[in-house]
Amino acid sequence: MITILENAKNRLTELREKHNKNYVRLSVKGGGCAGFGYDWTFEDSPTDKDLVVDDTLLVDKSFELYLLGMQLDYKNDIFGANFVFNNPKAKSSCGCGTSFSI
């Protein structure tokens, strides 16, 4: 469903440890410049409605339609650090890369 590239996996691990949680949850919310946005929270355990990706990331199965085939990366350079969502389901995205349309 989602491929987590090495830089993203390392950053997710850092965030889990910092927040003392076992998982990072990725959700899709309505809003943002382009119509949908990505939302992050932290969890101790998955539910029966979750997909577990690489023992790190939780995604509610209801968001699978929006995220199928996505690659998650993390970039840290002179201009800043952020997650990069390479989402083939997104028809367009905003300039900041945190919201998208389908």
CYANA upper distance limits for C-alpha pairs under 8 A (distance plus 0.5 A):
  1 MET  CA     64 GLU  CA      7.82
  1 MET  CA     67 LEU  CA      7.64
  1 MET  CA     68 LEU  CA      5.38
  1 MET  CA     69 GLY  CA      5.77
  1 MET  CA     70 MET  CA      7.47
  2 ILE  CA     53 VAL  CA      7.54
  2 ILE  CA     67 LEU  CA      7.40
  2 ILE  CA     68 LEU  CA      6.83
  2 ILE  CA     69 GLY  CA      6.05
  2 ILE  CA     70 MET  CA      5.45
  2 ILE  CA     71 GLN  CA      6.26
  2 ILE  CA     72 LEU  CA      7.69
  3 THR  CA     53 VAL  CA      8.49
  3 THR  CA     69 GLY  CA      7.79
  3 THR  CA     70 MET  CA      6.81
  3 THR  CA     71 GLN  CA      5.18
  3 THR  CA     72 LEU  CA      6.66
  4 ILE  CA      8 ALA  CA      6.61
  4 ILE  CA      9 LYS  CA      6.46
  4 ILE  CA     53 VAL  CA      8.46
  4 ILE  CA     54 ASP  CA      8.17
  4 ILE  CA     71 GLN  CA      6.42
  4 ILE  CA     72 LEU  CA      5.40
  4 ILE  CA     73 ASP  CA      6.98
  5 LEU  CA      9 LYS  CA      6.67
  5 LEU  CA     71 GLN  CA      7.48
  5 LEU  CA     72 LEU  CA      6.51
  5 LEU  CA     73 ASP  CA      5.78
  5 LEU  CA     74 TYR  CA      8.34
  6 GLU  CA     10 ASN  CA      6.65
  6 GLU  CA     73 ASP  CA      7.94
  7 ASN  CA     11 ARG  CA      6.78
  7 ASN  CA     73 ASP  CA      6.64
  7 ASN  CA     74 TYR  CA      5.80
  7 ASN  CA     75 LYS  CA      7.85
  8 ALA  CA     12 LEU  CA      6.53
  8 ALA  CA     72 LEU  CA      6.84
  8 ALA  CA     73 ASP  CA      5.21
  8 ALA  CA     74 TYR  CA      5.03
  8 ALA  CA     83 PHE  CA      7.48
  9 LYS  CA     13 THR  CA      6.62
  9 LYS  CA     56 THR  CA      8.13
 10 ASN  CA     14 GLU  CA      6.82
 11 ARG  CA     15 LEU  CA      6.73
 11 ARG  CA     74 TYR  CA      7.73
 12 LEU  CA     16 ARG  CA      6.62
 12 LEU  CA     24 VAL  CA      7.41
 12 LEU  CA     56 THR  CA      7.68
 12 LEU  CA     57 LEU  CA      8.49
 13 THR  CA     17 GLU  CA      6.72
 13 THR  CA     56 THR  CA      7.72
 14 GLU  CA     18 LYS  CA      6.59
 15 LEU  CA     19 HIS  CA      6.64
 15 LEU  CA     24 VAL  CA      8.43
 16 ARG  CA     20 ASN  CA      6.28
 16 ARG  CA     21 LYS  CA      5.55
 16 ARG  CA     22 ASN  CA      6.55
 16 ARG  CA     23 TYR  CA      6.71
 16 ARG  CA     24 VAL  CA      6.99
 16 ARG  CA     42 PHE  CA      7.75
 17 GLU  CA     21 LYS  CA      6.90
 17 GLU  CA     22 ASN  CA      8.29
 19 HIS  CA     42 PHE  CA      8.03
 21 LYS  CA     42 PHE  CA      6.68
 21 LYS  CA     43 GLU  CA      6.29
 21 LYS  CA     44 ASP  CA      5.73
 22 ASN  CA     42 PHE  CA      8.20
 22 ASN  CA     43 GLU  CA      6.78
 22 ASN  CA     44 ASP  CA      5.45
 22 ASN  CA     45 SER  CA      7.19
 22 ASN  CA     56 THR  CA      7.72
 23 TYR  CA     42 PHE  CA      6.32
 23 TYR  CA     43 GLU  CA      5.66
 23 TYR  CA     44 ASP  CA      6.60
 23 TYR  CA     45 SER  CA      7.35
 23 TYR  CA     46 PRO  CA      8.43
 23 TYR  CA     55 ASP  CA      8.01
 23 TYR  CA     56 THR  CA      5.61
 23 TYR  CA     57 LEU  CA      6.13
 23 TYR  CA     58 LEU  CA      7.00
 24 VAL  CA     40 TRP  CA      7.45
 24 VAL  CA     41 THR  CA      6.46
 24 VAL  CA     42 PHE  CA      5.06
 24 VAL  CA     43 GLU  CA      6.65
 24 VAL  CA     56 THR  CA      6.79
 24 VAL  CA     57 LEU  CA      5.47
 24 VAL  CA     58 LEU  CA      6.57
 25 ARG  CA     40 TRP  CA      6.11
 25 ARG  CA     41 THR  CA      5.61
 25 ARG  CA     42 PHE  CA      6.12
 25 ARG  CA     43 GLU  CA      7.20
 25 ARG  CA     57 LEU  CA      6.16
 25 ARG  CA     58 LEU  CA      5.02
 25 ARG  CA     59 VAL  CA      6.46
 26 LEU  CA     38 TYR  CA      7.26
 26 LEU  CA     39 ASP  CA      6.27
 26 LEU  CA     40 TRP  CA      5.53
 26 LEU  CA     41 THR  CA      7.38
 26 LEU  CA     57 LEU  CA      7.46
 26 LEU  CA     58 LEU  CA      6.71
 26 LEU  CA     59 VAL  CA      5.99
 27 SER  CA     38 TYR  CA      6.27
 27 SER  CA     39 ASP  CA      5.49
 27 SER  CA     40 TRP  CA      6.95
 27 SER  CA     59 VAL  CA      6.87
 27 SER  CA     60 ASP  CA      7.62
 27 SER  CA     63 PHE  CA      7.50
 28 VAL  CA     36 PHE  CA      7.04
 28 VAL  CA     37 GLY  CA      6.18
 28 VAL  CA     38 TYR  CA      5.37
 28 VAL  CA     39 ASP  CA      6.51
 28 VAL  CA     63 PHE  CA      7.04
 28 VAL  CA     66 TYR  CA      8.24
 29 LYS  CA     36 PHE  CA      6.06
 29 LYS  CA     37 GLY  CA      5.70
 29 LYS  CA     38 TYR  CA      6.78
 29 LYS  CA     39 ASP  CA      7.13
 30 GLY  CA     35 GLY  CA      6.43
 30 GLY  CA     36 PHE  CA      4.96
 30 GLY  CA     37 GLY  CA      6.64
 31 GLY  CA     35 GLY  CA      5.38
 31 GLY  CA     36 PHE  CA      5.41
 31 GLY  CA     37 GLY  CA      6.37
 31 GLY  CA     99 SER  CA      8.14
 32 GLY  CA     36 PHE  CA      6.29
 32 GLY  CA     37 GLY  CA      6.01
 32 GLY  CA     98 THR  CA      8.14
 32 GLY  CA     99 SER  CA      5.84
 32 GLY  CA    100 PHE  CA      8.23
 33 CYS  CA     94 CYS  CA      6.45
 33 CYS  CA     99 SER  CA      6.66
 33 CYS  CA    100 PHE  CA      8.10
 34 ALA  CA     92 SER  CA      7.75
 34 ALA  CA     93 SER  CA      6.35
 34 ALA  CA     94 CYS  CA      6.24
 34 ALA  CA     99 SER  CA      5.94
 34 ALA  CA    100 PHE  CA      5.29
 34 ALA  CA    101 SER  CA      5.79
 35 GLY  CA     99 SER  CA      7.20
 35 GLY  CA    100 PHE  CA      6.51
 35 GLY  CA    101 SER  CA      5.88
 36 PHE  CA     99 SER  CA      5.82
 36 PHE  CA    100 PHE  CA      5.77
 36 PHE  CA    101 SER  CA      6.51
 37 GLY  CA     98 THR  CA      6.39
 37 GLY  CA     99 SER  CA      4.70
 37 GLY  CA    100 PHE  CA      6.85
 38 TYR  CA     98 THR  CA      6.74
 38 TYR  CA     99 SER  CA      7.07
 46 PRO  CA     50 ASP  CA      6.45
 46 PRO  CA     52 VAL  CA      7.87
 46 PRO  CA     58 LEU  CA      7.21
 49 LYS  CA     60 ASP  CA      6.18
 49 LYS  CA     61 LYS  CA      6.27
 50 ASP  CA     58 LEU  CA      6.51
 50 ASP  CA     59 VAL  CA      5.87
 50 ASP  CA     60 ASP  CA      4.86
 50 ASP  CA     61 LYS  CA      6.01
 51 LEU  CA     58 LEU  CA      6.26
 51 LEU  CA     59 VAL  CA      5.66
 51 LEU  CA     60 ASP  CA      6.57
 51 LEU  CA     61 LYS  CA      6.47
 52 VAL  CA     56 THR  CA      7.54
 52 VAL  CA     57 LEU  CA      6.28
 52 VAL  CA     58 LEU  CA      5.38
 52 VAL  CA     59 VAL  CA      7.13
 53 VAL  CA     57 LEU  CA      5.53
 53 VAL  CA     58 LEU  CA      6.88
 53 VAL  CA     59 VAL  CA      8.35
 59 VAL  CA     63 PHE  CA      7.36
 59 VAL  CA     64 GLU  CA      8.09
 60 ASP  CA     64 GLU  CA      7.81
 63 PHE  CA     67 LEU  CA      6.90
 64 GLU  CA     68 LEU  CA      6.01
 66 TYR  CA     89 LYS  CA      6.69
 66 TYR  CA     90 ALA  CA      8.27
 66 TYR  CA    102 ILE  CA      8.18
 67 LEU  CA     87 ASN  CA      7.06
 67 LEU  CA     89 LYS  CA      7.23
 68 LEU  CA     87 ASN  CA      8.30
 68 LEU  CA     88 PRO  CA      8.27
 68 LEU  CA     89 LYS  CA      7.61
 69 GLY  CA     87 ASN  CA      7.27
 69 GLY  CA     88 PRO  CA      6.92
 69 GLY  CA     89 LYS  CA      8.24
 70 MET  CA     85 PHE  CA      7.38
 70 MET  CA     86 ASN  CA      6.02
 70 MET  CA     87 ASN  CA      4.84
 70 MET  CA     88 PRO  CA      6.68
 70 MET  CA     89 LYS  CA      8.29
 71 GLN  CA     85 PHE  CA      6.68
 71 GLN  CA     86 ASN  CA      5.52
 71 GLN  CA     87 ASN  CA      6.96
 72 LEU  CA     83 PHE  CA      7.44
 72 LEU  CA     84 VAL  CA      6.37
 72 LEU  CA     85 PHE  CA      5.59
 72 LEU  CA     86 ASN  CA      6.83
 73 ASP  CA     83 PHE  CA      6.17
 73 ASP  CA     84 VAL  CA      5.43
 73 ASP  CA     85 PHE  CA      7.09
 73 ASP  CA     86 ASN  CA      8.32
 74 TYR  CA     81 ALA  CA      7.81
 74 TYR  CA     82 ASN  CA      6.26
 74 TYR  CA     83 PHE  CA      4.79
 74 TYR  CA     84 VAL  CA      6.10
 75 LYS  CA     80 GLY  CA      8.47
 75 LYS  CA     81 ALA  CA      5.97
 75 LYS  CA     82 ASN  CA      6.10
 75 LYS  CA     83 PHE  CA      6.80
 75 LYS  CA     84 VAL  CA      7.45
 76 ASN  CA     80 GLY  CA      6.32
 76 ASN  CA     81 ALA  CA      4.58
 76 ASN  CA     82 ASN  CA      7.12
 77 ASP  CA     81 ALA  CA      6.73
 84 VAL  CA     97 GLY  CA      7.71
 85 PHE  CA     97 GLY  CA      7.79
 85 PHE  CA     98 THR  CA      8.33
 89 LYS  CA    102 ILE  CA      6.80
 90 ALA  CA    100 PHE  CA      6.31
 90 ALA  CA    101 SER  CA      6.00
 90 ALA  CA    102 ILE  CA      5.48
 91 LYS  CA    100 PHE  CA      7.79
 91 LYS  CA    101 SER  CA      6.15
 91 LYS  CA    102 ILE  CA      5.62
 92 SER  CA    100 PHE  CA      6.11
 92 SER  CA    101 SER  CA      5.88
 92 SER  CA    102 ILE  CA      7.71
 93 SER  CA     97 GLY  CA      6.50
 93 SER  CA     98 THR  CA      8.00
 93 SER  CA     99 SER  CA      6.15
 93 SER  CA    100 PHE  CA      4.52
 93 SER  CA    101 SER  CA      6.73
 94 CYS  CA     98 THR  CA      7.36
 94 CYS  CA     99 SER  CA      6.20
 94 CYS  CA    100 PHE  CA      6.80
